């Protein structure tokens, strides 16, 4: 039996994507909040654990880029990347959105070789988070560089997904009194 409280957020994203795409019989509830062009936003519930996720998938190869939030963890950038044999489970990432370049440190949250590995990059600074979300919502594309990766993702539809994500986070914070 899996204890829901011990699952990393990346696993919740992977399960949420699986439930949404494959309609897998998992004990999760996926509520679609937004779906426009290349981006979607979901609220995912697993037992008493809830999260908000806004993301896109690159070129049908399942390389994911997005933003997630959980009460216990806070906000984080996520990227699912290919996993070469030499890739470490952590490292620096540069994320370019418009004129801004953001530096994050990512940790592998899942290891699902050869399909790729999800990295989470926490955002602790509220001002940095606000600027990053504004840039993602207004941009045309984002480039993720790091750990031998160099992936470009479309931001078409990200404005609606980021808006839905922000509303989801606000609701979760209200429900928990944060």
C-alpha positions in Angstrom: 0.0 0.0 0.0 1.3 3.4 -0.9 1.2 6.1 1.8 0.0 9.2 0.0 1.8 11.6 2.3 5.2 10.2 1.4 4.9 10.6 -2.4 7.0 13.4 -3.9 5.1 16.1 -5.8 6.6 14.8 -9.1 5.0 11.4 -8.6 1.7 13.2 -8.0 2.2 15.0 -11.3 3.1 11.8 -13.1 0.0 10.1 -11.6 -2.2 13.0 -12.5 -1.0 13.0 -16.1 -1.5 9.3 -16.2 -5.0 9.5 -14.9 -5.8 12.3 -17.3 -4.2 10.7 -20.3 -4.7 7.0 -19.7 -7.7 7.1 -17.4 -5.8 4.7 -15.2 -7.7 3.2 -12.2 -5.7 5.1 -9.5 -7.1 6.5 -6.3 -6.8 10.0 -7.4 -9.2 12.7 -8.5 -8.2 15.0 -11.3 -10.1 18.2 -11.9 -9.3 19.9 -15.2 -9.2 23.7 -14.5 -8.0 24.9 -17.8 -7.1 23.6 -21.2 -6.0 26.0 -23.9 -3.7 25.5 -26.8 -0.5 23.8 -25.4 -1.2 24.2 -21.7 -3.4 22.6 -19.1 -4.1 23.2 -15.4 -5.3 20.6 -13.0 -6.2 20.2 -9.4 -5.1 16.7 -8.2 -6.4 15.1 -5.0 -4.9 11.9 -3.6 -6.5 11.0 -0.3 -6.3 14.2 1.8 -3.3 15.6 -0.3 -4.1 18.2 -2.9 -1.9 19.9 -5.5 -2.3 22.4 -8.3 -0.3 21.9 -11.6 -0.1 23.9 -14.8 2.0 22.4 -17.5 2.8 21.7 -21.1 4.3 18.7 -23.0 7.1 19.2 -25.5 6.5 17.8 -29.0 4.6 14.7 -27.9 7.9 13.2 -26.4 6.5 13.6 -22.9 9.1 16.2 -21.8 7.1 18.2 -19.4 7.6 21.8 -18.2 5.3 23.5 -15.7 4.6 24.9 -12.2 3.2 23.0 -9.3 2.1 23.7 -5.7 1.4 21.7 -2.6 0.6 23.0 0.8 3.4 20.9 2.4 5.9 21.8 -0.2 5.0 25.2 -1.6 5.5 26.2 -5.2 8.0 24.6 -7.6 9.0 24.5 -11.2 9.0 21.1 -12.7 10.7 19.6 -15.7 10.6 16.0 -17.0 13.7 15.4 -19.0 15.4 12.5 -20.8 17.8 10.6 -18.5 21.2 9.8 -19.9 23.1 7.3 -17.9 25.5 10.0 -16.6 22.9 12.4 -15.5 23.1 13.2 -11.7 19.9 13.3 -9.6 20.3 17.0 -8.9 21.9 20.1 -10.4 21.5 23.7 -11.6 19.0 24.8 -14.2 18.7 28.0 -16.2 15.2 28.8 -17.3 14.9 31.5 -20.0 11.5 33.2 -20.4 11.4 36.3 -22.5 14.1 38.7 -21.4 14.6 37.0 -18.0 16.9 34.1 -17.0 16.0 32.3 -13.8 18.5 30.1 -11.9 17.1 27.2 -10.0 18.5 24.1 -8.3 16.6 20.9 -9.2 16.3 17.6 -7.5 15.0 14.4 -9.2 11.6 13.5 -7.8 11.1 10.4 -9.9 13.3 8.0 -11.8 11.3 6.4 -14.6 14.0 5.6 -17.1 13.9 5.5 -20.1 10.8 7.7 -20.2 12.5 10.5 -18.4 13.0 11.9 -14.9 11.0 14.7 -13.3 13.0 17.4 -11.6 11.5 19.8 -9.0 12.9 23.3 -8.5 11.5 25.0 -5.4 10.7 28.7 -5.5 10.9 30.1 -2.0 10.9 33.8 -2.8 7.3 35.2 -3.3 8.5 38.1 -5.5 10.5 35.7 -7.7 7.5 33.4 -8.0 5.2 36.3 -9.0 7.7 37.5 -11.7 8.2 34.0 -13.0 4.5 33.3 -13.3 4.0 36.7 -15.1 6.7 35.9 -17.5 5.4 32.4 -18.2 1.9 33.7 -18.7 3.0 36.4 -21.1 5.7 34.6 -23.0 5.9 32.8 -26.3 8.3 30.0 -25.3 10.5 28.9 -22.4 14.0 27.3 -22.7 15.1 24.9 -19.9 18.9 24.4 -19.8 20.7 22.2 -17.4 22.1 18.7 -16.7 22.9 18.3 -20.4 19.4 19.2 -21.3 18.3 22.0 -23.6 14.6 21.9 -24.2 12.2 24.5 -25.6 8.5 24.5 -24.7 5.6 26.5 -26.1 3.9 28.9 -23.8 0.7 29.1 -26.1 -2.2 28.9 -23.7 -0.1 29.4 -20.6 -1.9 32.6 -19.6 -5.2 30.7 -19.0 -3.4 27.9 -17.3 -1.4 30.2 -15.0 -4.6 32.1 -14.1 -6.3 28.8 -13.2 -3.2 27.6 -11.3 -3.2 30.9 -9.2 -6.9 30.4 -8.4 -6.3 26.8 -7.4 -3.5 27.8 -5.1 -5.6 30.5 -3.5 -8.4 28.0 -2.8 -6.0 25.4 -1.3 -4.5 28.2 0.9 -8.0 29.2 2.1 -9.0 25.7 2.8 -5.9 25.1 5.0 -5.8 28.5 6.6 -2.4 29.4 5.0 
